[in-house]
Amino acid sequence: MLFSLKTHRELFASAKSGEPAKRRAIGLALVTLAGVTVLVALVSEIFVESVQKAAEAFGMTPAFVGFIIVALVGGAAEMASAFSGARKNAWT
């Protein structure tokens, strides 16, 4: 991505290249990225703790949890959107 932005700068340039607005936008993007990163880390920690407790309660091995359970739960959002699109016959 950095290579594309550096070598094809003219493709990503806006009509008005205002320097203060550009710096503000980059600052906002970095703050947003940092905030979302913290939120993802917190949700991941909660997810791991709950899966560990459930695995212990059901007597699952760590390998089963890692290969099967985490993979299924991690892809649940993608599967839900795929099922929703298939129900609506929206294959685009």
CNS distance restraints for C-alpha pairs under 8 A (distance, minus, plus):
assign (resid   1 and name CA) (resid   5 and name CA) 6.22 0.50 0.50
assign (resid   2 and name CA) (resid   6 and name CA) 6.04 0.50 0.50
assign (resid   3 and name CA) (resid   7 and name CA) 5.99 0.50 0.50
assign (resid   4 and name CA) (resid   8 and name CA) 5.56 0.50 0.50
assign (resid   4 and name CA) (resid   9 and name CA) 7.59 0.50 0.50
assign (resid   5 and name CA) (resid   9 and name CA) 5.37 0.50 0.50
assign (resid   5 and name CA) (resid  12 and name CA) 7.07 0.50 0.50
assign (resid   8 and name CA) (resid  12 and name CA) 7.12 0.50 0.50
assign (resid   9 and name CA) (resid  13 and name CA) 6.26 0.50 0.50
assign (resid  13 and name CA) (resid  17 and name CA) 7.05 0.50 0.50
assign (resid  17 and name CA) (resid  22 and name CA) 7.44 0.50 0.50
assign (resid  18 and name CA) (resid  22 and name CA) 6.19 0.50 0.50
assign (resid  19 and name CA) (resid  23 and name CA) 6.30 0.50 0.50
assign (resid  20 and name CA) (resid  24 and name CA) 6.18 0.50 0.50
assign (resid  21 and name CA) (resid  25 and name CA) 6.08 0.50 0.50
assign (resid  22 and name CA) (resid  26 and name CA) 6.21 0.50 0.50
assign (resid  23 and name CA) (resid  27 and name CA) 6.07 0.50 0.50
assign (resid  24 and name CA) (resid  28 and name CA) 6.09 0.50 0.50
assign (resid  25 and name CA) (resid  29 and name CA) 6.07 0.50 0.50
assign (resid  26 and name CA) (resid  30 and name CA) 6.14 0.50 0.50
assign (resid  27 and name CA) (resid  31 and name CA) 6.18 0.50 0.50
assign (resid  28 and name CA) (resid  32 and name CA) 6.03 0.50 0.50
assign (resid  29 and name CA) (resid  33 and name CA) 6.03 0.50 0.50
assign (resid  30 and name CA) (resid  34 and name CA) 6.12 0.50 0.50
assign (resid  31 and name CA) (resid  35 and name CA) 6.15 0.50 0.50
assign (resid  32 and name CA) (resid  36 and name CA) 6.10 0.50 0.50
assign (resid  33 and name CA) (resid  37 and name CA) 6.03 0.50 0.50
assign (resid  34 and name CA) (resid  38 and name CA) 6.34 0.50 0.50
assign (resid  35 and name CA) (resid  39 and name CA) 6.34 0.50 0.50
assign (resid  36 and name CA) (resid  40 and name CA) 6.07 0.50 0.50
assign (resid  37 and name CA) (resid  41 and name CA) 6.18 0.50 0.50
assign (resid  38 and name CA) (resid  42 and name CA) 6.28 0.50 0.50
assign (resid  39 and name CA) (resid  43 and name CA) 6.19 0.50 0.50
assign (resid  40 and name CA) (resid  44 and name CA) 5.96 0.50 0.50
assign (resid  41 and name CA) (resid  45 and name CA) 6.17 0.50 0.50
assign (resid  42 and name CA) (resid  46 and name CA) 6.35 0.50 0.50
assign (resid  43 and name CA) (resid  47 and name CA) 6.10 0.50 0.50
assign (resid  44 and name CA) (resid  48 and name CA) 6.12 0.50 0.50
assign (resid  45 and name CA) (resid  49 and name CA) 6.24 0.50 0.50
assign (resid  46 and name CA) (resid  50 and name CA) 6.22 0.50 0.50
assign (resid  47 and name CA) (resid  51 and name CA) 6.11 0.50 0.50
assign (resid  48 and name CA) (resid  52 and name CA) 6.05 0.50 0.50
assign (resid  49 and name CA) (resid  53 and name CA) 6.33 0.50 0.50
assign (resid  50 and name CA) (resid  54 and name CA) 6.18 0.50 0.50
assign (resid  51 and name CA) (resid  55 and name CA) 5.92 0.50 0.50
assign (resid  51 and name CA) (resid  65 and name CA) 7.91 0.50 0.50
assign (resid  52 and name CA) (resid  56 and name CA) 6.20 0.50 0.50
assign (resid  53 and name CA) (resid  57 and name CA) 6.21 0.50 0.50
assign (resid  54 and name CA) (resid  58 and name CA) 6.16 0.50 0.50
assign (resid  55 and name CA) (resid  59 and name CA) 5.79 0.50 0.50
assign (resid  55 and name CA) (resid  60 and name CA) 4.94 0.50 0.50
assign (resid  55 and name CA) (resid  61 and name CA) 7.30 0.50 0.50
assign (resid  55 and name CA) (resid  62 and name CA) 7.86 0.50 0.50
assign (resid  55 and name CA) (resid  65 and name CA) 7.02 0.50 0.50
assign (resid  56 and name CA) (resid  60 and name CA) 6.36 0.50 0.50
assign (resid  60 and name CA) (resid  64 and name CA) 6.49 0.50 0.50
assign (resid  60 and name CA) (resid  65 and name CA) 6.70 0.50 0.50
assign (resid  61 and name CA) (resid  65 and name CA) 6.39 0.50 0.50
assign (resid  62 and name CA) (resid  66 and name CA) 6.05 0.50 0.50
assign (resid  63 and name CA) (resid  67 and name CA) 5.96 0.50 0.50
assign (resid  64 and name CA) (resid  68 and name CA) 5.50 0.50 0.50
assign (resid  64 and name CA) (resid  69 and name CA) 6.89 0.50 0.50
assign (resid  65 and name CA) (resid  69 and name CA) 4.80 0.50 0.50
assign (resid  65 and name CA) (resid  70 and name CA) 6.13 0.50 0.50
assign (resid  66 and name CA) (resid  70 and name CA) 5.41 0.50 0.50
assign (resid  66 and name CA) (resid  71 and name CA) 7.17 0.50 0.50
assign (resid  67 and name CA) (resid  71 and name CA) 6.11 0.50 0.50
assign (resid  68 and name CA) (resid  72 and name CA) 6.13 0.50 0.50
assign (resid  69 and name CA) (resid  73 and name CA) 6.12 0.50 0.50
assign (resid  70 and name CA) (resid  74 and name CA) 5.70 0.50 0.50
assign (resid  71 and name CA) (resid  75 and name CA) 6.17 0.50 0.50
assign (resid  72 and name CA) (resid  76 and name CA) 6.10 0.50 0.50
assign (resid  75 and name CA) (resid  79 and name CA) 6.17 0.50 0.50
assign (resid  76 and name CA) (resid  80 and name CA) 5.99 0.50 0.50
assign (resid  77 and name CA) (resid  81 and name CA) 6.28 0.50 0.50
assign (resid  78 and name CA) (resid  82 and name CA) 6.13 0.50 0.50
assign (resid  79 and name CA) (resid  83 and name CA) 6.08 0.50 0.50
assign (resid  80 and name CA) (resid  84 and name CA) 6.09 0.50 0.50
assign (resid  81 and name CA) (resid  85 and name CA) 6.08 0.50 0.50
assign (resid  82 and name CA) (resid  86 and name CA) 6.09 0.50 0.50
assign (resid  83 and name CA) (resid  87 and name CA) 6.10 0.50 0.50
assign (resid  84 and name CA) (resid  88 and name CA) 6.38 0.50 0.50
assign (resid  85 and name CA) (resid  89 and name CA) 5.98 0.50 0.50
assign (resid  85 and name CA) (resid  90 and name CA) 5.00 0.50 0.50
assign (resid  85 and name CA) (resid  91 and name CA) 6.64 0.50 0.50
assign (resid  86 and name CA) (resid  90 and name CA) 6.01 0.50 0.50
assign (resid  86 and name CA) (resid  91 and name CA) 6.77 0.50 0.50
